[in-house]
Amino acid sequence: GGSLRFDINTVTYAPAKQHLPGAEAPYFLANRGNLLSQVQGFEWKASHDVYKSLLAAVQVVTSIRAGKQRREPKNANSRGARLKRLEDSIANLDQHQSQAVIETVVGVQRIRGLAGSGKTIVLALKVAYLHAQNPTWRIAVTFNTRSLKEQFRRLINNFTIEQTSAEPDWDCIDIINAWGAPGDNDRDGVYHKFCR
């Protein structure tokens, strides 16, 4: 049989337990007082590339481009090679993006950022995450650029399937333009719905 390219350490966490019985590897025990030191005691022996690949797999971001088969650049210094390195680095969320996905606020949450900063991906991941955690919630995604509607739908669908192995319940998720226009439901918007 094969083996993983990295070690897995499992910690049983009992936050309310004051006195933990003695335990030896690989059976690690922790409570509120020693969890951090327990985790910090593990040593990462694999390469940084393996870490980045593992992080991308856990964050489910690499599936965005999974459908496209690309040729590997022959010249490591070409524009294509540099672009590929840039795209590979984008496959991982930074600390603030990860926090925006998982953080749940009461009421409206606004995600702002510069062009190309990952707002669309973060918002789609957040919707998929919230829908997976709370399948009966009504979630509305609003945006100002009409061309984003299909991209949001595709990303939310892919991310939800990755997290739950099922398509999202589209009766609970509305992807609507901020303003909207008269016409069918595809042209509906938040402002237009309130004005009706």
PyMOL commands that set and color helices and strands:
alter all, ss='L'
color gray80, all
select helices_A, chain A and resi 35-40+48-59+62-65+79-90+95-102+119-133+148-164+185-187+190-195
alter helices_A, ss='H'
color red, helices_A
select strands_A, chain A and resi 11-13+28-30+139-143+173-177
alter strands_A, ss='S'
color yellow, strands_A
deselect
rebuild
show_as cartoon
